[in-house]
Amino acid sequence: MQMTFTTTARVEDVIEVLTDFENPYRLNADVTEREIISQDDGVARVRTTLRSCFLIFCRNLDMLQDVSSNSNEVRAVIIPEQSDFRSGIWHWTVTALNEGESRVTLEASMEPDVFVPPFFRKMLEREATVIANNLDAEASQPAP
């Protein structure tokens, strides 16, 4: 899946929201638990549990990710051996457009290792859209 959108936020504000591991609700209300396992050489190992629902079908999904970031991108790679996914990556690239405006591109791919209904792709697309909307809202807020 790939999506691109424009936000009225600076690049550094977008990156800050994407890497705010201690406040996952800012991006996704479906995250029920998040824990930073370790941080080493610019890579944070993060365990996340989320409750993913589509219509009446819900499932808890666990994933362990190695998350790295720099001044304009964040990459999260799933560790399959300790996740409910065979593979997965979320790659965010943030590009400055004008003063206070940025273009955000998300490339994501996930393959579940547990049974999920065939409409899992729709669930992923819905999650990504919600996250993009929340990212725009959170990153666009003035600093306190």
N, C-alpha and C positions, 0 to 999 in steps of 0.2 A: 504494500500500500504506500502511496505517496500523496502528500498534501502540501500546499503552499498557501500562506495567508500573510496579510499585512497587519501590523499592530502599531498603535501609537505609543510604543515603548522603546526605550533605548536598548541596544544590544546587551549591555551589561545587566540591565534589569531583567531581561528575558532569561539570560544565563543564570542569574541569581535565583529566580523562581524555579527553574528546571533542576537546580542542584540543592534546593532546600529540602533535604531528606527528612528533617525533623518535623516538617509541616506538610505532609503529603496531601492533606485535604485541599490545599491551595490549588492543586491540579486535578485531583480525582477523589471524589467523595466515596468511591467504591473501595478505596484502600482501607482495610480494617486494621492493618498492622504494618509497621515498617521499622526495621532495625539496621543500623550501620554495624556490620560485623567487623570490618577493619578498614583502615586507610593506609595505603603504602604507595610511594612513588607516583602520586597524583591519581591513583585509582581507588575508588571507594567500593568496597564489596557490600552490597545492600540486599537484605532479605525483605521481600514484600509479600503480603497476603492481600488479595483483593476478592471481593464478592462480585462476581460478574453475572448479570442477569439479562435475559432477553425474553420479553413477554413474561411467562410464568416460570421459565426455566432458569434456575440459579445454581451457581457452583462456586465454591471457594477455590482459588488457584494460588499456588505458592510459586514464587520465582526468586532465584538468587541471581543477582546481576553484578557485573563489574562495570562501574560507571566512571568514565574519564571525561574531562572537559578542558577546554582552553578558552581563549577570549571570545570565540564566536561559534563554538560547537560543543555538543554534549553527545556522547555515545554510550549506550547501555547495552551490554552483551550478556545474554542469559547463560548461566552455567547449568547445562542440562542435567548433570548428575544429581543436582540438589533442587530441581525445579519440576513443575508439572508441564514442562515444555521440552521438546527434543532440541529445539534451537530457537533463537530469537535475537533480534537486534532492533533498537530504536536509535536512530541517528538524526539529531536536530542540528540544523545549520541556520545561523542567524546573521543576516547581512544588513548593515546600516543603509538606509535609503536617503533620508533627509534628517535634519535635526529632530530627534525625538520620534522617529519612525523607522521600523525595521521590517524586513521580509523574513519570515520563518518558514523553513522547509523541513518536513518530517518524512523520513523514509523508514518504514517499519515492516518487519517480517517476523511472524511467530508461528511455530508449529507445535501444537499441544502434544503432550505425551500421555494424556488421559483422554477418555472418551468425552467428546463434546459434540453436541448436535451439529448437523451440517451447516447451520447458519452461523458458525463461529466467526466467519469473516465479517458478517454483518455486526456481530458484537464488537469486534475489533475496530471496525470503522466507526461505530457509534462512540466507543470509548475515546478514540482519537479525536473525534469532533468535539466531544465534551472537554477533553483535556486542552485542545486548542483554544476553545472559548474561555476556559478558566485561565489559561496562560495569558491570553490577551487582557482579561480583566485584572488579574493580579499584577502583571508587569506594568500595566498602564497607570496604576495608582501612584499618586505622589508619595515620595518618601516621607515617613513620619517626622 
